[in-house]
Amino acid sequence: MKKEVSRMNRPVKSGKEILDEFFSGILNIPDIDKELASEIKKLYDEGKLTNINLSNKLASLREGKLDDKN
């Protein structure tokens, strides 16, 4: 739901709209780890972006990268 700002006559984006835009473009952020960004976007899209799920995903990715080095 958008609200109108009377002085500027521009719609004000909701928090969800701002987050949707951010996560839709997360893979385009320069120098971001594409695998990490993809996993974070996936959690967001599934409605599972929580502190615990993000921590678990980061740990899993970290372990995977360590296994690749060995």
N, CA, C, O and CB atoms as a CASP TS submission, in Angstrom:
PFRMAT TS
TARGET T0000
AUTHOR 0000-0000-0000
METHOD Language model
MODEL 1
PARENT N/A
ATOM      1  N   MET     1       0.846  -1.180   0.000  1.00  0.00           N
ATOM      2  CA  MET     1       0.000   0.000   0.000  1.00  0.00           C
ATOM      3  C   MET     1       0.889   1.239   0.000  1.00  0.00           C
ATOM      4  O   MET     1       1.755   1.393   0.861  1.00  0.00           O
ATOM      5  CB  MET     1      -0.961   0.000   1.222  1.00  0.00           C
ATOM      6  N   LYS     2       0.669   2.107  -0.962  1.00  0.00           N
ATOM      7  CA  LYS     2       1.481   3.307  -1.075  1.00  0.00           C
ATOM      8  C   LYS     2       0.731   4.492  -0.502  1.00  0.00           C
ATOM      9  O   LYS     2      -0.484   4.610  -0.655  1.00  0.00           O
ATOM     10  CB  LYS     2       1.868   3.570  -2.533  1.00  0.00           C
ATOM     11  N   LYS     3       1.473   5.369   0.161  1.00  0.00           N
ATOM     12  CA  LYS     3       0.908   6.599   0.701  1.00  0.00           C
ATOM     13  C   LYS     3       1.418   7.758  -0.139  1.00  0.00           C
ATOM     14  O   LYS     3       2.545   7.719  -0.634  1.00  0.00           O
ATOM     15  CB  LYS     3       1.277   6.788   2.209  1.00  0.00           C
ATOM     16  N   GLU     4       0.617   8.767  -0.299  1.00  0.00           N
ATOM     17  CA  GLU     4       1.024   9.950  -1.052  1.00  0.00           C
ATOM     18  C   GLU     4       1.609  10.991  -0.106  1.00  0.00           C
ATOM     19  O   GLU     4       1.044  11.265   0.953  1.00  0.00           O
ATOM     20  CB  GLU     4      -0.170  10.540  -1.837  1.00  0.00           C
ATOM     21  N   VAL     5       2.719  11.556  -0.486  1.00  0.00           N
ATOM     22  CA  VAL     5       3.318  12.665   0.244  1.00  0.00           C
ATOM     23  C   VAL     5       2.774  13.933  -0.399  1.00  0.00           C
ATOM     24  O   VAL     5       3.042  14.205  -1.569  1.00  0.00           O
ATOM     25  CB  VAL     5       4.906  12.617   0.212  1.00  0.00           C
ATOM     26  N   SER     6       2.021  14.697   0.354  1.00  0.00           N
ATOM     27  CA  SER     6       1.315  15.843  -0.229  1.00  0.00           C
ATOM     28  C   SER     6       2.255  16.892  -0.826  1.00  0.00           C
ATOM     29  O   SER     6       1.967  17.420  -1.900  1.00  0.00           O
ATOM     30  CB  SER     6       0.450  16.491   0.821  1.00  0.00           C
ATOM     31  N   ARG     7       3.345  17.201  -0.175  1.00  0.00           N
ATOM     32  CA  ARG     7       4.238  18.245  -0.685  1.00  0.00           C
ATOM     33  C   ARG     7       4.959  17.822  -1.951  1.00  0.00           C
ATOM     34  O   ARG     7       5.134  18.626  -2.866  1.00  0.00           O
ATOM     35  CB  ARG     7       5.251  18.622   0.369  1.00  0.00           C
ATOM     36  N   MET     8       5.369  16.597  -2.010  1.00  0.00           N
ATOM     37  CA  MET     8       6.169  16.162  -3.140  1.00  0.00           C
ATOM     38  C   MET     8       5.350  15.370  -4.154  1.00  0.00           C
ATOM     39  O   MET     8       5.800  15.134  -5.275  1.00  0.00           O
ATOM     40  CB  MET     8       7.330  15.331  -2.657  1.00  0.00           C
ATOM     41  N   ASN     9       4.164  14.968  -3.761  1.00  0.00           N
ATOM     42  CA  ASN     9       3.265  14.227  -4.636  1.00  0.00           C
ATOM     43  C   ASN     9       3.938  12.978  -5.216  1.00  0.00           C
ATOM     44  O   ASN     9       3.704  12.619  -6.370  1.00  0.00           O
ATOM     45  CB  ASN     9       2.778  15.129  -5.763  1.00  0.00           C
ATOM     46  N   ARG    10       4.768  12.327  -4.410  1.00  0.00           N
ATOM     47  CA  ARG    10       5.411  11.080  -4.806  1.00  0.00           C
ATOM     48  C   ARG    10       4.956   9.978  -3.855  1.00  0.00           C
ATOM     49  O   ARG    10       4.772  10.215  -2.661  1.00  0.00           O
ATOM     50  CB  ARG    10       6.967  11.218  -4.802  1.00  0.00           C
ATOM     51  N   PRO    11       4.777   8.781  -4.389  1.00  0.00           N
ATOM     52  CA  PRO    11       4.387   7.687  -3.501  1.00  0.00           C
ATOM     53  C   PRO    11       5.536   7.316  -2.563  1.00  0.00           C
ATOM     54  O   PRO    11       6.704   7.356  -2.951  1.00  0.00           O
ATOM     55  CB  PRO    11       3.950   6.459  -4.321  1.00  0.00           C
ATOM     56  N   VAL    12       5.199   6.965  -1.357  1.00  0.00           N
ATOM     57  CA  VAL    12       6.180   6.498  -0.383  1.00  0.00           C
ATOM     58  C   VAL    12       6.135   4.972  -0.406  1.00  0.00           C
ATOM     59  O   VAL    12       5.069   4.374  -0.258  1.00  0.00           O
ATOM     60  CB  VAL    12       5.890   7.070   1.068  1.00  0.00           C
ATOM     61  N   LYS    13       7.276   4.360  -0.588  1.00  0.00           N
ATOM     62  CA  LYS    13       7.336   2.903  -0.665  1.00  0.00           C
ATOM     63  C   LYS    13       7.185   2.305   0.725  1.00  0.00           C
ATOM     64  O   LYS    13       7.650   2.858   1.722  1.00  0.00           O
ATOM     65  CB  LYS    13       8.657   2.442  -1.310  1.00  0.00           C
ATOM     66  N   SER    14       6.525   1.170   0.755  1.00  0.00           N
ATOM     67  CA  SER    14       6.406   0.442   2.014  1.00  0.00           C
ATOM     68  C   SER    14       7.720  -0.270   2.295  1.00  0.00           C
ATOM     69  O   SER    14       8.565  -0.399   1.409  1.00  0.00           O
ATOM     70  CB  SER    14       5.225  -0.569   1.971  1.00  0.00           C
ATOM     71  N   GLY    15       7.888  -0.724   3.512  1.00  0.00           N
ATOM     72  CA  GLY    15       9.086  -1.484   3.869  1.00  0.00           C
ATOM     73  C   GLY    15       9.232  -2.721   3.011  1.00  0.00           C
ATOM     74  O   GLY    15      10.337  -3.054   2.585  1.00  0.00           O
ATOM     75  N   LYS    16       8.128  -3.408   2.753  1.00  0.00           N
ATOM     76  CA  LYS    16       8.163  -4.621   1.924  1.00  0.00           C
ATOM     77  C   LYS    16       8.601  -4.292   0.505  1.00  0.00           C
ATOM     78  O   LYS    16       9.380  -5.035  -0.092  1.00  0.00           O
ATOM     79  CB  LYS    16       6.785  -5.305   1.905  1.00  0.00           C
ATOM     80  N   GLU    17       8.107  -3.188  -0.038  1.00  0.00           N
ATOM     81  CA  GLU    17       8.509  -2.786  -1.394  1.00  0.00           C
ATOM     82  C   GLU    17      10.016  -2.503  -1.456  1.00  0.00           C
ATOM     83  O   GLU    17      10.689  -2.885  -2.413  1.00  0.00           O
ATOM     84  CB  GLU    17       7.713  -1.536  -1.845  1.00  0.00           C
ATOM     85  N   ILE    18      10.523  -1.842  -0.445  1.00  0.00           N
ATOM     86  CA  ILE    18      11.959  -1.534  -0.393  1.00  0.00           C
ATOM     87  C   ILE    18      12.765  -2.825  -0.309  1.00  0.00           C
ATOM     88  O   ILE    18      13.758  -2.986  -1.020  1.00  0.00           O
ATOM     89  CB  ILE    18      12.284  -0.615   0.817  1.00  0.00           C
ATOM     90  N   LEU    19      12.343  -3.746   0.557  1.00  0.00           N
ATOM     91  CA  LEU    19      13.048  -5.020   0.685  1.00  0.00           C
ATOM     92  C   LEU    19      12.953  -5.843  -0.594  1.00  0.00           C
ATOM     93  O   LEU    19      13.940  -6.443  -1.017  1.00  0.00           O
ATOM     94  CB  LEU    19      12.490  -5.818   1.858  1.00  0.00           C
ATOM     95  N   ASP    20      11.781  -5.877  -1.210  1.00  0.00           N
ATOM     96  CA  ASP    20      11.616  -6.610  -2.474  1.00  0.00           C
ATOM     97  C   ASP    20      12.580  -6.083  -3.529  1.00  0.00           C
ATOM     98  O   ASP    20      13.215  -6.863  -4.238  1.00  0.00           O
ATOM     99  CB  ASP    20      10.163  -6.500  -2.982  1.00  0.00           C
ATOM    100  N   GLU    21      12.691  -4.765  -3.635  1.00  0.00           N
ATOM    101  CA  GLU    21      13.618  -4.158  -4.603  1.00  0.00           C
ATOM    102  C   GLU    21      15.064  -4.520  -4.277  1.00  0.00           C
ATOM    103  O   GLU    21      15.838  -4.869  -5.168  1.00  0.00           O
ATOM    104  CB  GLU    21      13.452  -2.626  -4.624  1.00  0.00           C
ATOM    105  N   PHE    22      15.423  -4.435  -3.000  1.00  0.00           N
ATOM    106  CA  PHE    22      16.795  -4.750  -2.601  1.00  0.00           C
ATOM    107  C   PHE    22      17.143  -6.192  -2.956  1.00  0.00           C
ATOM    108  O   PHE    22      18.172  -6.452  -3.579  1.00  0.00           O
ATOM    109  CB  PHE    22      16.987  -4.512  -1.094  1.00  0.00           C
ATOM    110  N   PHE    23      16.283  -7.128  -2.559  1.00  0.00           N
ATOM    111  CA  PHE    23      16.594  -8.531  -2.793  1.00  0.00           C
ATOM    112  C   PHE    23      16.488  -8.928  -4.256  1.00  0.00           C
ATOM    113  O   PHE    23      17.138  -9.884  -4.680  1.00  0.00           O
ATOM    114  CB  PHE    23      15.686  -9.393  -1.976  1.00  0.00           C
ATOM    115  N   SER    24      15.685  -8.217  -5.036  1.00  0.00           N
ATOM    116  CA  SER    24      15.625  -8.529  -6.468  1.00  0.00           C
ATOM    117  C   SER    24      16.922  -8.111  -7.166  1.00  0.00           C
ATOM    118  O   SER    24      17.267  -8.668  -8.208  1.00  0.00           O
ATOM    119  CB  SER    24      14.415  -7.826  -7.126  1.00  0.00           C
ATOM    120  N   GLY    25      17.631  -7.152  -6.610  1.00  0.00           N
ATOM    121  CA  GLY    25      18.875  -6.684  -7.217  1.00  0.00           C
ATOM    122  C   GLY    25      20.129  -7.086  -6.468  1.00  0.00           C
ATOM    123  O   GLY    25      21.218  -6.611  -6.790  1.00  0.00           O
ATOM    124  N   ILE    26      19.997  -7.958  -5.471  1.00  0.00           N
ATOM    125  CA  ILE    26      21.147  -8.291  -4.624  1.00  0.00           C
ATOM    126  C   ILE    26      22.304  -8.913  -5.416  1.00  0.00           C
ATOM    127  O   ILE    26      23.469  -8.725  -5.064  1.00  0.00           O
ATOM    128  CB  ILE    26      20.713  -9.246  -3.524  1.00  0.00           C
ATOM    129  N   LEU    27      21.985  -9.649  -6.477  1.00  0.00           N
ATOM    130  CA  LEU    27      23.047 -10.283  -7.266  1.00  0.00           C
ATOM    131  C   LEU    27      23.822  -9.272  -8.110  1.00  0.00           C
ATOM    132  O   LEU    27      24.887  -9.591  -8.639  1.00  0.00           O
ATOM    133  CB  LEU    27      22.454 -11.356  -8.169  1.00  0.00           C
ATOM    134  N   ASN    28      23.295  -8.065  -8.238  1.00  0.00           N
ATOM    135  CA  ASN    28      23.962  -7.030  -9.031  1.00  0.00           C
ATOM    136  C   ASN    28      24.861  -6.116  -8.205  1.00  0.00           C
ATOM    137  O   ASN    28      25.463  -5.189  -8.747  1.00  0.00           O
ATOM    138  CB  ASN    28      22.933  -6.199  -9.740  1.00  0.00           C
ATOM    139  N   ILE    29      24.958  -6.365  -6.917  1.00  0.00           N
ATOM    140  CA  ILE    29      25.817  -5.549  -6.062  1.00  0.00           C
ATOM    141  C   ILE    29      27.270  -5.881  -6.395  1.00  0.00           C
ATOM    142  O   ILE    29      27.662  -7.048  -6.376  1.00  0.00           O
ATOM    143  CB  ILE    29      25.512  -5.798  -4.539  1.00  0.00           C
ATOM    144  N   PRO    30      28.063  -4.867  -6.697  1.00  0.00           N
ATOM    145  CA  PRO    30      29.466  -5.122  -7.051  1.00  0.00           C
ATOM    146  C   PRO    30      30.219  -5.824  -5.921  1.00  0.00           C
ATOM    147  O   PRO    30      30.013  -5.532  -4.742  1.00  0.00           O
ATOM    148  CB  PRO    30      30.167  -3.809  -7.403  1.00  0.00           C
ATOM    149  N   ASP    31      31.072  -6.729  -6.295  1.00  0.00           N
ATOM    150  CA  ASP    31      31.976  -7.439  -5.377  1.00  0.00           C
ATOM    151  C   ASP    31      31.275  -8.324  -4.349  1.00  0.00           C
ATOM    152  O   ASP    31      31.899  -8.725  -3.367  1.00  0.00           O
ATOM    153  CB  ASP    31      32.820  -6.448  -4.657  1.00  0.00           C
ATOM    154  N   ILE    32      30.008  -8.634  -4.548  1.00  0.00           N
ATOM    155  CA  ILE    32      29.314  -9.515  -3.603  1.00  0.00           C
ATOM    156  C   ILE    32      29.560 -10.964  -4.023  1.00  0.00           C
ATOM    157  O   ILE    32      29.633 -11.279  -5.211  1.00  0.00           O
ATOM    158  CB  ILE    32      27.775  -9.198  -3.552  1.00  0.00           C
ATOM    159  N   ASP    33      29.683 -11.822  -3.040  1.00  0.00           N
ATOM    160  CA  ASP    33      29.806 -13.252  -3.307  1.00  0.00           C
ATOM    161  C   ASP    33      28.467 -13.726  -3.875  1.00  0.00           C
ATOM    162  O   ASP    33      27.446 -13.690  -3.187  1.00  0.00           O
ATOM    163  CB  ASP    33      30.201 -14.057  -2.002  1.00  0.00           C
ATOM    164  N   LYS    34      28.480 -14.163  -5.120  1.00  0.00           N
ATOM    165  CA  LYS    34      27.231 -14.504  -5.814  1.00  0.00           C
ATOM    166  C   LYS    34      26.514 -15.680  -5.161  1.00  0.00           C
ATOM    167  O   LYS    34      25.285 -15.697  -5.098  1.00  0.00           O
ATOM    168  CB  LYS    34      27.513 -14.826  -7.275  1.00  0.00           C
ATOM    169  N   GLU    35      27.266 -16.658  -4.677  1.00  0.00           N
ATOM    170  CA  GLU    35      26.648 -17.810  -4.020  1.00  0.00           C
ATOM    171  C   GLU    35      25.945 -17.369  -2.730  1.00  0.00           C
ATOM    172  O   GLU    35      24.817 -17.781  -2.459  1.00  0.00           O
ATOM    173  CB  GLU    35      27.712 -18.897  -3.714  1.00  0.00           C
ATOM    174  N   LEU    36      26.606 -16.547  -1.960  1.00  0.00           N
ATOM    175  CA  LEU    36      26.026 -16.035  -0.720  1.00  0.00           C
ATOM    176  C   LEU    36      24.783 -15.199  -1.013  1.00  0.00           C
ATOM    177  O   LEU    36      23.744 -15.383  -0.379  1.00  0.00           O
ATOM    178  CB  LEU    36      27.059 -15.199   0.054  1.00  0.00           C
ATOM    179  N   ALA    37      24.891 -14.286  -1.968  1.00  0.00           N
ATOM    180  CA  ALA    37      23.756 -13.439  -2.321  1.00  0.00           C
ATOM    181  C   ALA    37      22.576 -14.274  -2.800  1.00  0.00           C
ATOM    182  O   ALA    37      21.429 -13.994  -2.452  1.00  0.00           O
ATOM    183  CB  ALA    37      24.158 -12.432  -3.399  1.00  0.00           C
ATOM    184  N   SER    38      22.854 -15.282  -3.583  1.00  0.00           N
ATOM    185  CA  SER    38      21.797 -16.157  -4.092  1.00  0.00           C
ATOM    186  C   SER    38      21.085 -16.891  -2.961  1.00  0.00           C
ATOM    187  O   SER    38      19.860 -17.013  -2.971  1.00  0.00           O
ATOM    188  CB  SER    38      22.377 -17.165  -5.081  1.00  0.00           C
ATOM    189  N   GLU    39      21.843 -17.372  -1.998  1.00  0.00           N
ATOM    190  CA  GLU    39      21.254 -18.092  -0.866  1.00  0.00           C
ATOM    191  C   GLU    39      20.429 -17.159   0.024  1.00  0.00           C
ATOM    192  O   GLU    39      19.366 -17.542   0.513  1.00  0.00           O
ATOM    193  CB  GLU    39      22.354 -18.766  -0.039  1.00  0.00           C
ATOM    194  N   ILE    40      20.917 -15.945   0.231  1.00  0.00           N
ATOM    195  CA  ILE    40      20.164 -14.967   1.033  1.00  0.00           C
ATOM    196  C   ILE    40      18.870 -14.605   0.322  1.00  0.00           C
ATOM    197  O   ILE    40      17.816 -14.524   0.953  1.00  0.00           O
ATOM    198  CB  ILE    40      21.010 -13.690   1.294  1.00  0.00           C
ATOM    199  N   LYS    41      18.941 -14.386  -0.988  1.00  0.00           N
ATOM    200  CA  LYS    41      17.737 -14.072  -1.772  1.00  0.00           C
ATOM    201  C   LYS    41      16.745 -15.226  -1.714  1.00  0.00           C
ATOM    202  O   LYS    41      15.539 -15.012  -1.589  1.00  0.00           O
ATOM    203  CB  LYS    41      18.106 -13.763  -3.239  1.00  0.00           C
ATOM    204  N   LYS    42      17.249 -16.429  -1.805  1.00  0.00           N
ATOM    205  CA  LYS    42      16.379 -17.609  -1.743  1.00  0.00           C
ATOM    206  C   LYS    42      15.649 -17.666  -0.404  1.00  0.00           C
ATOM    207  O   LYS    42      14.444 -17.918  -0.367  1.00  0.00           O
ATOM    208  CB  LYS    42      17.198 -18.901  -1.958  1.00  0.00           C
ATOM    209  N   LEU    43      16.361 -17.436   0.690  1.00  0.00           N
ATOM    210  CA  LEU    43      15.718 -17.420   2.007  1.00  0.00           C
ATOM    211  C   LEU    43      14.643 -16.340   2.063  1.00  0.00           C
ATOM    212  O   LEU    43      13.554 -16.574   2.586  1.00  0.00           O
ATOM    213  CB  LEU    43      16.761 -17.191   3.120  1.00  0.00           C
ATOM    214  N   TYR    44      14.946 -15.157   1.526  1.00  0.00           N
ATOM    215  CA  TYR    44      13.974 -14.062   1.532  1.00  0.00           C
ATOM    216  C   TYR    44      12.741 -14.434   0.709  1.00  0.00           C
ATOM    217  O   TYR    44      11.608 -14.252   1.155  1.00  0.00           O
ATOM    218  CB  TYR    44      14.612 -12.767   0.983  1.00  0.00           C
ATOM    219  N   ASP    45      12.972 -14.954  -0.491  1.00  0.00           N
ATOM    220  CA  ASP    45      11.865 -15.311  -1.385  1.00  0.00           C
ATOM    221  C   ASP    45      10.962 -16.376  -0.768  1.00  0.00           C
ATOM    222  O   ASP    45       9.751 -16.372  -0.994  1.00  0.00           O
ATOM    223  CB  ASP    45      12.408 -15.807  -2.726  1.00  0.00           C
ATOM    224  N   GLU    46      11.547 -17.286   0.010  1.00  0.00           N
ATOM    225  CA  GLU    46      10.785 -18.362   0.648  1.00  0.00           C
ATOM    226  C   GLU    46      10.140 -17.918   1.961  1.00  0.00           C
ATOM    227  O   GLU    46       9.421 -18.691   2.595  1.00  0.00           O
ATOM    228  CB  GLU    46      11.689 -19.555   0.902  1.00  0.00           C
ATOM    229  N   GLY    47      10.397 -16.674   2.366  1.00  0.00           N
ATOM    230  CA  GLY    47       9.861 -16.184   3.634  1.00  0.00           C
ATOM    231  C   GLY    47      10.553 -16.802   4.839  1.00  0.00           C
ATOM    232  O   GLY    47       9.978 -16.886   5.924  1.00  0.00           O
ATOM    233  N   LYS    48      11.802 -17.236   4.638  1.00  0.00           N
ATOM    234  CA  LYS    48      12.551 -17.917   5.691  1.00  0.00           C
ATOM    235  C   LYS    48      13.809 -17.164   6.114  1.00  0.00           C
ATOM    236  O   LYS    48      14.712 -17.747   6.714  1.00  0.00           O
ATOM    237  CB  LYS    48      12.927 -19.298   5.231  1.00  0.00           C
ATOM    238  N   LEU    49      13.869 -15.881   5.807  1.00  0.00           N
ATOM    239  CA  LEU    49      15.046 -15.096   6.162  1.00  0.00           C
ATOM    240  C   LEU    49      14.937 -14.682   7.625  1.00  0.00           C
ATOM    241  O   LEU    49      14.429 -13.613   7.962  1.00  0.00           O
ATOM    242  CB  LEU    49      15.190 -13.849   5.240  1.00  0.00           C
ATOM    243  N   THR    50      15.434 -15.569   8.475  1.00  0.00           N
ATOM    244  CA  THR    50      15.455 -15.310   9.915  1.00  0.00           C
ATOM    245  C   THR    50      16.908 -15.336  10.373  1.00  0.00           C
ATOM    246  O   THR    50      17.793 -15.795   9.651  1.00  0.00           O
ATOM    247  CB  THR    50      14.592 -16.363  10.705  1.00  0.00           C
ATOM    248  N   ASN    51      17.132 -14.847  11.559  1.00  0.00           N
ATOM    249  CA  ASN    51      18.474 -14.838  12.124  1.00  0.00           C
ATOM    250  C   ASN    51      19.060 -16.254  12.172  1.00  0.00           C
ATOM    251  O   ASN    51      20.213 -16.466  11.796  1.00  0.00           O
ATOM    252  CB  ASN    51      18.453 -14.222  13.531  1.00  0.00           C
ATOM    253  N   ILE    52      18.273 -17.205  12.631  1.00  0.00           N
ATOM    254  CA  ILE    52      18.751 -18.591  12.764  1.00  0.00           C
ATOM    255  C   ILE    52      19.027 -19.201  11.396  1.00  0.00           C
ATOM    256  O   ILE    52      20.082 -19.800  11.187  1.00  0.00           O
ATOM    257  CB  ILE    52      17.723 -19.451  13.526  1.00  0.00           C
ATOM    258  N   ASN    53      18.079 -19.053  10.454  1.00  0.00           N
ATOM    259  CA  ASN    53      18.279 -19.628   9.120  1.00  0.00           C
ATOM    260  C   ASN    53      19.478 -19.005   8.419  1.00  0.00           C
ATOM    261  O   ASN    53      20.239 -19.702   7.747  1.00  0.00           O
ATOM    262  CB  ASN    53      17.026 -19.441   8.266  1.00  0.00           C
ATOM    263  N   LEU    54      19.648 -17.704   8.572  1.00  0.00           N
ATOM    264  CA  LEU    54      20.790 -17.030   7.956  1.00  0.00           C
ATOM    265  C   LEU    54      22.100 -17.512   8.584  1.00  0.00           C
ATOM    266  O   LEU    54      23.070 -17.763   7.869  1.00  0.00           O
ATOM    267  CB  LEU    54      20.658 -15.500   8.100  1.00  0.00           C
ATOM    268  N   SER    55      22.135 -17.640   9.889  1.00  0.00           N
ATOM    269  CA  SER    55      23.337 -18.133  10.570  1.00  0.00           C
ATOM    270  C   SER    55      23.677 -19.547  10.124  1.00  0.00           C
ATOM    271  O   SER    55      24.841 -19.863   9.877  1.00  0.00           O
ATOM    272  CB  SER    55      23.148 -18.095  12.091  1.00  0.00           C
ATOM    273  N   ASN    56      22.655 -20.401  10.021  1.00  0.00           N
ATOM    274  CA  ASN    56      22.879 -21.779   9.565  1.00  0.00           C
ATOM    275  C   ASN    56      23.389 -21.811   8.133  1.00  0.00           C
ATOM    276  O   ASN    56      24.289 -22.589   7.814  1.00  0.00           O
ATOM    277  CB  ASN    56      21.589 -22.595   9.675  1.00  0.00           C
ATOM    278  N   LYS    57      22.827 -20.977   7.270  1.00  0.00           N
ATOM    279  CA  LYS    57      23.246 -20.943   5.867  1.00  0.00           C
ATOM    280  C   LYS    57      24.679 -20.438   5.755  1.00  0.00           C
ATOM    281  O   LYS    57      25.464 -20.980   4.978  1.00  0.00           O
ATOM    282  CB  LYS    57      22.298 -20.051   5.035  1.00  0.00           C
ATOM    283  N   LEU    58      25.028 -19.413   6.519  1.00  0.00           N
ATOM    284  CA  LEU    58      26.399 -18.900   6.495  1.00  0.00           C
ATOM    285  C   LEU    58      27.388 -19.958   6.966  1.00  0.00           C
ATOM    286  O   LEU    58      28.458 -20.117   6.379  1.00  0.00           O
ATOM    287  CB  LEU    58      26.517 -17.647   7.366  1.00  0.00           C
ATOM    288  N   ALA    59      27.033 -20.678   8.022  1.00  0.00           N
ATOM    289  CA  ALA    59      27.901 -21.742   8.525  1.00  0.00           C
ATOM    290  C   ALA    59      28.069 -22.831   7.471  1.00  0.00           C
ATOM    291  O   ALA    59      29.173 -23.333   7.260  1.00  0.00           O
ATOM    292  CB  ALA    59      27.331 -22.340   9.827  1.00  0.00           C
ATOM    293  N   SER    60      26.984 -23.189   6.819  1.00  0.00           N
ATOM    294  CA  SER    60      27.024 -24.216   5.782  1.00  0.00           C
ATOM    295  C   SER    60      27.906 -23.789   4.605  1.00  0.00           C
ATOM    296  O   SER    60      28.714 -24.577   4.113  1.00  0.00           O
ATOM    297  CB  SER    60      25.606 -24.524   5.290  1.00  0.00           C
ATOM    298  N   LEU    61      27.752 -22.561   4.166  1.00  0.00           N
ATOM    299  CA  LEU    61      28.578 -22.058   3.066  1.00  0.00           C
ATOM    300  C   LEU    61      30.045 -21.996   3.473  1.00  0.00           C
ATOM    301  O   LEU    61      30.927 -22.335   2.684  1.00  0.00           O
ATOM    302  CB  LEU    61      28.095 -20.669   2.621  1.00  0.00           C
ATOM    303  N   ARG    62      30.303 -21.565   4.700  1.00  0.00           N
ATOM    304  CA  ARG    62      31.672 -21.488   5.201  1.00  0.00           C
ATOM    305  C   ARG    62      32.299 -22.876   5.225  1.00  0.00           C
ATOM    306  O   ARG    62      33.443 -23.048   4.803  1.00  0.00           O
ATOM    307  CB  ARG    62      31.705 -20.857   6.609  1.00  0.00           C
ATOM    308  N   GLU    63      31.559 -23.863   5.716  1.00  0.00           N
ATOM    309  CA  GLU    63      32.074 -25.241   5.754  1.00  0.00           C
ATOM    310  C   GLU    63      32.346 -25.757   4.349  1.00  0.00           C
ATOM    311  O   GLU    63      33.354 -26.424   4.112  1.00  0.00           O
ATOM    312  CB  GLU    63      31.078 -26.173   6.472  1.00  0.00           C
ATOM    313  N   GLY    64      31.450 -25.449   3.417  1.00  0.00           N
ATOM    314  CA  GLY    64      31.634 -25.868   2.041  1.00  0.00           C
ATOM    315  C   GLY    64      32.882 -25.282   1.425  1.00  0.00           C
ATOM    316  O   GLY    64      33.598 -25.972   0.699  1.00  0.00           O
ATOM    317  N   LYS    65      33.157 -24.011   1.704  1.00  0.00           N
ATOM    318  CA  LYS    65      34.351 -23.361   1.174  1.00  0.00           C
ATOM    319  C   LYS    65      35.616 -23.939   1.800  1.00  0.00           C
ATOM    320  O   LYS    65      36.641 -24.069   1.132  1.00  0.00           O
ATOM    321  CB  LYS    65      34.287 -21.854   1.415  1.00  0.00           C
ATOM    322  N   LEU    66      35.539 -24.287   3.091  1.00  0.00           N
ATOM    323  CA  LEU    66      36.692 -24.904   3.734  1.00  0.00           C
ATOM    324  C   LEU    66      36.955 -26.287   3.169  1.00  0.00           C
ATOM    325  O   LEU    66      38.111 -26.667   2.979  1.00  0.00           O
ATOM    326  CB  LEU    66      36.482 -24.986   5.240  1.00  0.00           C
ATOM    327  N   ASP    67      35.893 -27.052   2.893  1.00  0.00           N
ATOM    328  CA  ASP    67      36.044 -28.381   2.303  1.00  0.00           C
ATOM    329  C   ASP    67      36.649 -28.280   0.905  1.00  0.00           C
ATOM    330  O   ASP    67      37.438 -29.139   0.512  1.00  0.00           O
ATOM    331  CB  ASP    67      34.685 -29.105   2.246  1.00  0.00           C
ATOM    332  N   ASP    68      36.294 -27.254   0.159  1.00  0.00           N
ATOM    333  CA  ASP    68      36.828 -27.066  -1.194  1.00  0.00           C
ATOM    334  C   ASP    68      38.328 -26.787  -1.163  1.00  0.00           C
ATOM    335  O   ASP    68      39.047 -27.141  -2.097  1.00  0.00           O
ATOM    336  CB  ASP    68      36.097 -25.918  -1.901  1.00  0.00           C
ATOM    337  N   LYS    69      38.798 -26.153  -0.090  1.00  0.00           N
ATOM    338  CA  LYS    69      40.222 -25.820   0.008  1.00  0.00           C
ATOM    339  C   LYS    69      41.056 -27.027   0.407  1.00  0.00           C
ATOM    340  O   LYS    69      42.260 -27.053   0.151  1.00  0.00           O
ATOM    341  CB  LYS    69      40.433 -24.695   1.013  1.00  0.00           C
ATOM    342  N   ASN    70      40.444 -28.020   1.023  1.00  0.00           N
ATOM    343  CA  ASN    70      41.204 -29.209   1.487  1.00  0.00           C
ATOM    344  C   ASN    70      41.281 -30.277   0.445  1.00  0.00           C
ATOM    345  O   ASN    70      41.879 -31.327   0.680  1.00  0.00           O
ATOM    346  CB  ASN    70      40.583 -29.790   2.732  1.00  0.00           C
TER
END
